[in-house]
Every structure is written in structure tokens, then in C-alpha cells.
Amino acid sequence: MPFYEPTDELFKDIQERLKELTAVVKQKQLMNPEDLFCDNQEFMLIMNISKRTAQLWRDTGYIGFSQLGNKIYYRIKDIQDLLNENYNPKTK
């Protein structure tokens, strides 16, 4: 197996990409949660639920959503509100 030695040009390219990614992440962190959406797959991963449970929650009005064609989106704020509404504080 030949030894691969990165060049300065490759390092500069990687550094530039990292700067761009860092800027995107920082910008998203500053955005209002009401402006951020996630798709159904991300929602299921966040909530650790099945596709059927996500469908049930939408059908019963448990969570708000937007639908564009076959694609479903949820506001991050709505997910936070759902969790806050169902929060049970620690008892002493």
C-alpha cells in the first residue's frame, strides 16, 4: 500500500471547507427555532419513534407539521413545545 502524503494545497482546501462549515453551523445556532425545520426522518430520530408513531401524532394533532408533496417537515419550536408540555419535573 503506497504512503499518501497530503500536499499544502490539499490542506488549504480542507481548511477552507472547515471554515465554510463552521460559518454555516454558527449561523444556524443563531437562528430562531421557529425558523428551523427538520424532515420526518430527522424527527423520528430526535424523538426515537417509528414512522407509524409519527403518523399517529400528526393524525391526532399531537404535533404540527407541514407537507410539501410527499415530504413532511416539523418546526423545531413545535418539537421543543411538545417536550416542554409533557415535561415532568423531578420530585424531591
N, C-alpha and C positions, 0 to 999 in steps of 0.2 A: 504494500500500500504506500503510495508516494506521500511524502510530507507536504502539506499545503501551508504556505506562508502568506498570510494576508498582506496586501500592499497598503501603502499610506492612502492611496486613492479609495480603496475599499473601506478603510477605517473612517475616512471623511464622509463617505456615503452613508455608512451606518450611523455616524454621529448626527448627520443632518436628518435622517429618518427619525432618530430618537428625539431630536428637538421638536420635530413636527408632531409626533405622537404626544409628547409632553404638553405641548401647547393645546392640543385637542382635549386631552384629559383635564387640564386646568380650566379650560373654557366650559366644559360640561359640568365640572364641580361648582362653578359659579352660577350655572343656570338654575332657574326656579323649577322645583319639582313639577309644577303644573305644566311646564313646557316640555317635559321629557316623557317619552312613551317607550314601552317595551312591547315586543310582539308576544304572541301566545306561547311560543316555546320558552322564551325568557321568563314569562310569568309563571309557567309551570315549574321551571327550575327554581325560581325565587321562593315560591310557596311550597315546593316539594309535593305537588299534586299531580294527578293523572289528567289526561286530556278530557276524560268524561267528567271529572270533578270541575274542571274549568268551565266546561259546557253547562253543567248544572248551576254553577254560581252565576253565569251570565243569564241563563233562562229564568232564574228566580229573582234576579235583580240584586243579588248579593254584592256584585261588583259592576261598575260601569265599564263600558268598552266602546271602541269604535271599530267599524268594519268597512274595509275597502275591498270589494270583490270577495275573495276567499280568505283574505288576510285579516287577522284580528289584532287590535292594539289596546293596551291599557295604559292609563296615566299612572306614573309613578306615585303621584299625590294620592290617587284613589287607592292604591295598594297600601300606602302608609296610613291612610284614614281607616281602611279595613282592619289593619293590625291594631291601630290605636283604639278603635271602637270595641275590639274584642280583647283588650289588654286586661289581665287580672294582676293587680299589684301584689307584691309579696306581703304576706301577713307575718306579724311578729310572733 
